[in-house]
Amino acid sequence: MTESRSPVSLFSGTTAWARSLETPLRQFLRTETGSAAVLLFATVAALVWVNIDSSSYQTVWATRLSVSVGGSSVSQDLHDWVNSGLMTLFFFVVGLEARREFDMGELRQRSRITLPLVAGVGGMAVPIAIYLGLNAGQPSAQGWGTAMCTDTAFALGALALVGRRLPNRVRTYLLTFSVVDDLAGIAVIAFAYSGRIRLGALVAGVAIFGVILLVRTRGVRHGGLYLMLGLASWVAFFKSGVDPVVVGLVLGLLAYAYPAARSDLEQATDTFRLFREQPTAELAQSARVGVWAAISPNERLQQLYHPWTSYVIVPLFALANAGIVISGGFLARAYTSPITLGILVGYLVGKPAGTVGSAWLVTRVSGRRVVPPVGWAAVAGVGAIAGIGFTVSLLIASLGFHGDQLKEAKLGVLSAALCASAITWSVFRITALLPKRLRIRALLGTSEVIIDLAVPVDPARDHLRGPEKAPVTVVEYGDFECPYCGQAEPVVRELLADFGDLRYAWRHLPLNDVHPHAQLAAEGAEAAAVQGAFWEMHDLLFQHQDTLTGKDLIRYATELGLNTDRFIRDLREHTGAARVAADVDSADRSNVSGTPTFFINGKRHHGAYDIATLSAAVKAARARASIKT
């Protein structure tokens, strides 16, 4: 039986094992968005369970579990094991994503840190001020941390539901300032909601962190060693009275994120080739290590743990923490309680006011040198959806409140999530009614996108198709022998036919370690370019990807009516080698490690390259370009 594949999966491959490295942000967003449905189901299940049989709900989560090693033991009930044990892994993934944003994401340009940093801080400070204002002079004021944090997974999921067809950049903006939110949330848990500090255990935990840093600087990649050190630090922080979830965040922040280097990919290819020639267990292990070593620790760890935290741990946390017994009397009392009102108003008013106001202030103070990466309607909508503060808020509530106060805090968090979704839907619904040009500006703004293409397109040297002054330029780094480039070629042709104002540039990236004829084919295309027939040769080479020897190239030159003597001389003398090398150098400077790789108006295109996906990316780039004209 033939295996069926979706259209998008047919256009998502790249040569040189760069496939899994192409979409870290999109994979993160997709996992977070998809897990929101599971999280919602777990929340509803907790509410149903506790209202049908509250005694069984309480009994299950009060079950005592102990782990003993020698004379030392750690004992907690099941509820606390979820909150301080499993949630450590959740914050580990948060740390990984924060590090990825700083190394490879929107925050890799340090000049762009200011706005999400200020927006994140403002989005926490204003809700805290509102909560403290409504609880001033009361013991409940100690729960101020419950009103400050955004649940990234739940917010992204809700945004996908209430803001359909939003540009991906809007979701990315939410992610950038929620990173600040997450980091601040864990700091608050560690310093404001920890118990009595035992200095000796705390010093031991910090010392273990020092050992982890030392091991990392020595280049050790043995996962078992880091696991043992991480468990030791968790126990030390648990014994110290500091909430041990901080261990997960710190370890996540230590994991570097970087794109795979071509040299590492070539080395991986060499080790696999040795295994192919002599399939022994030793060479198999060497090939496995070589492939894994080419991928950053951050990417490997996210791929391993992110689905578990999103689809298992966080929903389990919701099941353990979202259960509250609901009655008419309780609702009447809670909705007049300063705890519930402080959380509700803090999230629904304070979050959007804090994030939008901070972004406006930074824009004003900087003289518009620093502006949001999206339009103001998107800033407002994202500020509203940031009022979903589920996971970390419930975690802080469980640390700061008990009894009826904890129930009131939970109701405030759950009610804020529901209302924030409705407000966000209203914002984007109103935005959708605006005229097209105003709607685009309201969603995308006027900020410049980060330029990933190190060497700008130059009509004097690049091979171009389409109008020279087109508003959108697509650059492809390709290899004539690469099957995925061959797959993309008709898509590019269709794209050029559909968009008359599109310019396309081809740049060489022959992957000599896996495609033995790629370099010769690239030089053959350049030899044809000398005689003004680059694109004609380009098209023939893709039509005959399996026949690219020297004799084949000469035959194609004859078919095109070129001066074959000159063509042969240029091939023999490697006349085009310098031009090909320049393209390869520009690919290295742009961190391109596989083919095909596309750039649209200088920004790297992540994900599939089917016609629908590329068309959507071109339309978004054209819309941004139209704002500036």
HELIX and SHEET records of a PDB file:
HELIX    1   1 PRO A    7  LEU A   10  1                                   4    
HELIX    2   2 ARG A   19  LEU A   21  5                                   3    
HELIX    3   3 PRO A   24  ILE A   52  1                                  29    
HELIX    4   4 SER A   54  TRP A   61  1                                   8    
HELIX    5   5 LEU A   78  ASP A   80  1                                   3    
HELIX    6   6 TRP A   81  LEU A   86  3                                   6    
HELIX    7   7 MET A   87  ASP A  103  1                                  17    
HELIX    8   8 GLU A  106  ARG A  108  5                                   3    
HELIX    9   9 ARG A  110  ARG A  112  5                                   3    
HELIX   10  10 THR A  114  LEU A  134  1                                  21    
HELIX   11  11 PRO A  139  ALA A  147  5                                   9    
HELIX   12  12 THR A  152  VAL A  162  1                                  11    
HELIX   13  13 ASN A  168  ALA A  192  1                                  25    
HELIX   14  14 LEU A  199  THR A  217  1                                  19    
HELIX   15  15 GLY A  223  SER A  240  1                                  18    
HELIX   16  16 VAL A  245  LEU A  253  1                                   9    
HELIX   17  17 ARG A  262  GLU A  277  1                                  16    
HELIX   18  18 ALA A  281  ALA A  293  1                                  13    
HELIX   19  19 PRO A  297  TRP A  308  1                                  12    
HELIX   20  20 THR A  309  ILE A  313  3                                   5    
HELIX   21  21 VAL A  314  ASN A  321  1                                   8    
HELIX   22  22 GLY A  328  ALA A  334  1                                   7    
HELIX   23  23 PRO A  338  VAL A  345  1                                   8    
HELIX   24  24 GLY A  346  GLY A  350  3                                   5    
HELIX   25  25 LYS A  351  VAL A  365  1                                  15    
HELIX   26  26 TRP A  376  ILE A  385  1                                  10    
HELIX   27  27 PHE A  390  GLY A  400  1                                  11    
HELIX   28  28 GLY A  403  ALA A  432  1                                  30    
HELIX   29  29 LYS A  436  LEU A  444  1                                   9    
HELIX   30  30 PRO A  483  ASP A  498  1                                  16    
HELIX   31  31 ALA A  518  VAL A  530  1                                  13    
HELIX   32  32 PHE A  534  GLN A  543  1                                  10    
HELIX   33  33 GLY A  550  GLU A  559  1                                  10    
HELIX   34  34 THR A  564  ARG A  572  1                                   9    
HELIX   35  35 ALA A  577  ARG A  589  1                                  13    
HELIX   36  36 ILE A  611  ILE A  627  1                                  17    
SHEET    1   A 2 ARG A  64  VAL A  69  0                                        
SHEET    2   A 2 SER A  72  ASP A  77 -1                                        
SHEET    1   B 5 HIS A 463  ARG A 465  0                                        
SHEET    2   B 5 LEU A 502  HIS A 508 -1                                        
SHEET    3   B 5 VAL A 472  GLY A 478  1                                        
SHEET    4   B 5 THR A 597  ILE A 600 -1                                        
SHEET    5   B 5 LYS A 603  ARG A 604 -1                                        
END                                                                             
